[in-house]
Amino acid sequence: MSRTRVLLVGAAGETGGSIANGLLENPIFEVYALVRPRSVQKPAIVSLQERGVQVRRCDLRGSEESLAEALTDIDIVISCVGPAEQQDQIPLAKAAKKAGVKRFVPCGFITVAPPGGIMWLRDEKETVYNHIKQLWLPYTIVDVGWWYQLSYPRLESGRADYAMTTANNEIVGDGNTRTALTDLRDIGRYIARIIVDDRTLNRMVFAYDTVLTQNQIYDMLEEISEEKVQRNYIPEETVYTRVLAARQSSETYPFDPVKFIPRYLAEYQLSWGIRGDNNPEYAKYLGYLDAKELYPDFRPTDFRQYLETVVRGTAKGIYTDRTISRAQQREFPRTESSDSLYTRIFPRAESSDSLYMSR
Ligand SMILES: NC(=O)c1ccc[n+]([C@@H]2O[C@H](COP(=O)([O-])OP(=O)(O)OC[C@H]3O[C@@H](n4cnc5c(N)ncnc54)[C@H](OP(=O)(O)O)[C@@H]3O)[C@@H](O)[C@H]2O)c1
């Protein structure tokens, strides 16, 4: 039987790395990675090649011909680009339509939220979804809730710092809003099932592991670590004020991370923390299929077990290959002393590349 040829965009990134692992676990997939020329030598890409991934050199911002070449004989395209690069998927979708790609998985992979003015990042993605639909390109949109890896607060002892991108020391509202969570490593395992499932064609899928409140996460971390974690509750009004301030200062393009990142972080807090958008019930209302119903035998990584590895010092950190300059950290509005760790979450936009320093 012929194998399904899957082209992954962003294979060196966090989501892309998880998806590459998920696909490589299943021999029915022949895995290709679209990699921009400057990144071909990245250790993550070299290692994927050693595991059988075939690299197609191409920049999403490159020529139509180079995109057509990268898509030759590809059955499924999966895109995992960063927040600043969402619109770069539009030429990719056009090329995929021309090349006869059978399924296009655009870069969703965020929390559940309604389109149209709640979250800038969601709306960036929705613009791409609309283009896909205008092309009549077969698609599947997958959202995953909040990564386990970004969900827990810093421990005063510093024991968890090695695995974190941010101090993450704010509880939104009263901390009792339920929010869906997924281990980053499970995204690829879900995707390997979703992309070969006829039921998910031209549908949105919500693939999540568990649902918890912030208070429950704090309780669990305190229990496991035997450390008290200070609870810093951020009132609803503060979130609204942040959202308004960040929106006012980020009305113009081109993408400027100094303005947009505070905006999408504040809007995340508004959506999952205050509005309570990120849960399976609301996802269903918005029209998502629920991966738990599609794949009842899927075994998600247990959140408590994941936290135990964090406290033990054996969890894998995320975004460990990037940091940004101290100057950038100083400019970042949510700073306080807490957030020298904030930084690795920043996307690698062209405009922000100069801000990055490797460690
Ligand atoms: N649910 C959550 O909790 C959560 C958390 C974080 C992110 N996300 C979502 O996940 C998505 C992916 O984020 P991430 O943090 O996993 O991404 P990431 O680690 O920043 O990786 C992005 C990848 O896109 C590639 N890329 C960017 N521009 C490209 C271009 N012009 N041509 C070819 N490749 C290009 C990059 O290639 P290079 O290797 O060449 O730089 C990189 O491999 C985001 O859109 C975000 O919304 C969700």
The ligand as a Tripos MOL2 file, in Angstrom:
@<TRIPOS>MOLECULE
LIG
   48    52     1     0     0
SMALL
NO_CHARGES

@<TRIPOS>ATOM
      1 N1         -1.9260   26.1870   22.6570 N.am      1 LIG1
      2 C1         -0.8880   26.7680   23.2000 C.2       1 LIG1
      3 O1         -0.7130   26.8040   24.4240 O.2       1 LIG1
      4 C2          0.1520   27.3520   22.2750 C.ar      1 LIG1
      5 C3          1.3890   27.7550   22.7620 C.ar      1 LIG1
      6 C4          2.3090   28.2820   21.8680 C.ar      1 LIG1
      7 C5          2.0030   28.3830   20.5170 C.ar      1 LIG1
      8 N2          0.7710   27.9860   20.0870 N.ar      1 LIG1
      9 C6          0.3820   28.0750   18.6530 C.3       1 LIG1
     10 O2          1.1620   27.1550   17.9300 O.3       1 LIG1
     11 C7          1.5470   27.7290   16.6880 C.3       1 LIG1
     12 C8          2.9830   27.3370   16.4310 C.3       1 LIG1
     13 O3          3.7650   27.9580   17.4310 O.3       1 LIG1
     14 P1          5.1390   27.3590   17.9290 P.3       1 LIG1
     15 O4          5.5100   28.1560   19.1230 O.co2     1 LIG1
     16 O5          5.0600   25.8980   17.9680 O.co2     1 LIG1
     17 O6          6.0610   27.7970   16.7000 O.3       1 LIG1
     18 P2          7.6410   27.9840   16.6880 P.3       1 LIG1
     19 O7          8.2630   27.0600   17.6730 O.co2     1 LIG1
     20 O8          7.9390   29.4370   16.7970 O.co2     1 LIG1
     21 O9          8.0070   27.4830   15.2270 O.3       1 LIG1
     22 C9          7.5600   28.1520   14.0850 C.3       1 LIG1
     23 C10         8.1130   27.4180   12.8780 C.3       1 LIG1
     24 O10         7.6370   28.0610   11.6850 O.3       1 LIG1
     25 C11         8.6800   28.1240   10.7430 C.3       1 LIG1
     26 N3          8.5240   29.2500    9.8220 N.ar      1 LIG1
     27 C12         8.2320   30.5240   10.1370 C.ar      1 LIG1
     28 N4          8.2270   31.2960    9.0350 N.ar      1 LIG1
     29 C13         8.5320   30.4750    8.0040 C.ar      1 LIG1
     30 C14         8.7010   30.6910    6.6010 C.ar      1 LIG1
     31 N5          8.5440   31.9060    6.0530 N.pl3     1 LIG1
     32 N6          9.0300   29.6410    5.8250 N.ar      1 LIG1
     33 C15         9.1930   28.4160    6.3600 C.ar      1 LIG1
     34 N7          9.0600   28.1370    7.6970 N.ar      1 LIG1
     35 C16         8.7240   29.1690    8.4900 C.ar      1 LIG1
     36 C17         9.9120   28.3550   11.6180 C.3       1 LIG1
     37 O11        11.0040   27.9970   10.8480 O.3       1 LIG1
     38 P3         12.5400   28.2770   11.2660 P.3       1 LIG1
     39 O12        12.9460   27.0260   11.9660 O.co2     1 LIG1
     40 O13        13.1870   28.5020    9.9520 O.co2     1 LIG1
     41 O14        12.5570   29.4950   12.1420 O.co2     1 LIG1
     42 C18         9.6320   27.4500   12.8050 C.3       1 LIG1
     43 O15        10.1200   26.1450   12.5590 O.3       1 LIG1
     44 C19         1.3770   29.2400   16.8180 C.3       1 LIG1
     45 O16         0.7220   29.7630   15.7070 O.3       1 LIG1
     46 C20         0.6250   29.4560   18.1040 C.3       1 LIG1
     47 O17        -0.6050   30.0950   17.8730 O.3       1 LIG1
     48 C21        -0.1420   27.4690   20.9290 C.ar      1 LIG1
@<TRIPOS>BOND
     1     1     2 1
     2     2     3 2
     3     2     4 1
     4     4     5 ar
     5     4    48 ar
     6     5     6 ar
     7     6     7 ar
     8     7     8 ar
     9     8     9 1
    10     8    48 ar
    11     9    10 1
    12     9    46 1
    13    10    11 1
    14    11    12 1
    15    11    44 1
    16    12    13 1
    17    13    14 1
    18    14    15 2
    19    14    16 1
    20    14    17 1
    21    17    18 1
    22    18    19 2
    23    18    20 1
    24    18    21 1
    25    21    22 1
    26    22    23 1
    27    23    24 1
    28    23    42 1
    29    24    25 1
    30    25    26 1
    31    25    36 1
    32    26    27 ar
    33    26    35 ar
    34    27    28 ar
    35    28    29 ar
    36    29    30 ar
    37    29    35 ar
    38    30    31 1
    39    30    32 ar
    40    32    33 ar
    41    33    34 ar
    42    34    35 ar
    43    36    37 1
    44    36    42 1
    45    37    38 1
    46    38    39 2
    47    38    40 1
    48    38    41 1
    49    42    43 1
    50    44    45 1
    51    44    46 1
    52    46    47 1
@<TRIPOS>SUBSTRUCTURE
     1 LIG1         1 GROUP 0 **** ****
